[in-house]
Amino acid sequence: MIASGNKVSRQTVLCGSQNIVLHGKVIVQSDAIIRGDLANVRVGRYCIISKNVVIRPPFKKFSKG
């Protein structure tokens, strides 16, 4: 458990952890993969990331405008 209230399982794979932002009270269950090495990943408050889930950016880049 981290000071902000996030709970991250030891079996979770965090790629590029410097680009991952968890905004408090987030639960990440075992065997989840968060791909912060591809792009910045931000998760809001009170989110639950279940088992065997992969969080990654979209394949297609969208241009603004």
C-alpha positions as CSV (number, residue, x, y, z in Angstrom):
1,M,0.0,0.0,0.0
2,I,1.3,3.4,-0.9
3,A,0.7,6.7,1.1
4,S,-1.9,7.9,-1.3
5,G,-4.1,4.9,-0.7
6,N,-3.2,3.0,-3.9
7,K,-3.0,-0.8,-3.6
8,V,-0.8,-2.5,-6.3
9,S,-0.3,-6.3,-6.3
10,R,3.3,-7.6,-6.4
11,Q,2.4,-9.7,-9.4
12,T,1.4,-6.6,-11.5
13,V,3.7,-5.7,-14.4
14,L,4.4,-1.9,-14.6
15,C,6.3,-0.9,-17.8
16,G,7.7,2.6,-17.8
17,S,6.6,3.3,-14.2
18,Q,7.7,7.0,-14.4
19,N,4.9,7.6,-16.9
20,I,2.1,6.0,-14.8
21,V,0.0,8.2,-12.6
22,L,-2.5,6.7,-10.1
23,H,-4.7,9.5,-8.5
24,G,-5.5,7.8,-5.3
25,K,-7.6,4.9,-3.9
26,V,-6.7,2.8,-7.0
27,I,-6.6,-1.1,-6.7
28,V,-4.5,-3.0,-9.3
29,Q,-5.0,-6.7,-9.0
30,S,-2.6,-9.5,-9.8
31,D,-1.3,-10.2,-13.3
32,A,-2.4,-6.8,-14.6
33,I,-0.1,-5.1,-17.1
34,I,0.1,-1.3,-17.3
35,R,2.2,-0.1,-20.3
36,G,3.6,3.3,-19.4
37,D,6.5,2.8,-21.8
38,L,4.3,3.5,-24.9
39,A,2.7,6.7,-23.6
40,N,1.6,8.4,-20.4
41,V,-1.1,6.5,-18.5
42,R,-3.3,8.3,-16.0
43,V,-5.9,6.5,-13.8
44,G,-8.5,8.4,-11.8
45,R,-9.6,8.0,-8.3
46,Y,-11.5,4.9,-7.0
47,C,-10.6,2.7,-10.0
48,I,-10.2,-1.0,-9.9
49,I,-8.0,-2.7,-12.5
50,S,-8.9,-6.4,-12.5
51,K,-6.8,-9.6,-13.0
52,N,-5.3,-10.2,-16.4
53,V,-6.1,-6.7,-17.7
54,V,-3.7,-4.8,-20.1
55,I,-3.9,-1.0,-20.0
56,R,-2.1,0.5,-23.0
57,P,-2.5,3.5,-25.3
58,P,-4.5,3.1,-28.6
59,F,-2.6,1.9,-31.7
60,K,-3.8,4.8,-33.8
61,K,-2.5,8.3,-33.0
62,F,-5.2,11.0,-33.4
63,S,-4.2,14.5,-34.4
64,K,-6.0,17.4,-32.7
65,G,-7.9,19.6,-35.0
